[in-house]
Amino acid sequence: MTGALLRRRLIFFGLNGAIALAVCFTILAPIASHFAERNEDILDSAAQLAQIRGIAEEAAKLARSSTPDLDPYLPGAEERVASADLQANLQALAGAKGLAVQVVRGLPGREAGQWRAVPVGLEVEGAAAALRELVAAIETQMPFLFITDLSLRTLADGDDSRMRANLTVEGALRIAPASSGPLLSDNRPVGDAKVNNR
């Protein structure tokens, strides 16, 4: 009897243990998988955060290294001075690219809103590659410069390696705000003011 009782107890405990394990796996398995998914999400978020921090640090380095005081307008307050400065800069830029400057001259300016266009005519000769470099350098210049007219021609028939270019380059000159002018009483002669007061 003790053997049969022991066997029944073992079967009872075995079945109850198997049921308890099945219930535990049924309840604990989804919980464990939920925490595993959350752990993967946290690791993915941490990787994304590290990448975003790297991008933000690069942007901060670029912002620190670039000069924030860049002004898109030509320096100076007078058109003639700005034109002379622009002519000298263009002549130096063309010379640095290995081009021969034929003519550089100031052209009549025009007003456009709150700025004044300061055009300069430039005629250069040289290699086609140097002309390309000059155009690229002018258009990436600070203060901003714009090529508003460009004509190219070869110097010899059939030889496209040496060319002559006529360019019109414009820069923008900031217009100083207009003052309100003198008051009417300031324009009246002193003697008139005394006569009117009598």
Protein Blocks (a to p, Z undefined) as FASTA:
>chain_A
ZZmmmmmmmmmmmmmmmmmmmmmmmmmmmmmmmmmmmmmmmmmmmmmmmmmmmmmmmmmm
mmmmpcfkbcfbdedjbfklmmmmmmmmmmmmmmmnopacfbdcddddddehjaccdddd
ddddddfklmmmmmmmmmmcccddddfbdcdddfbghiakbccdddddddddddddddeb
jafklmpcfklmmmmmZZ
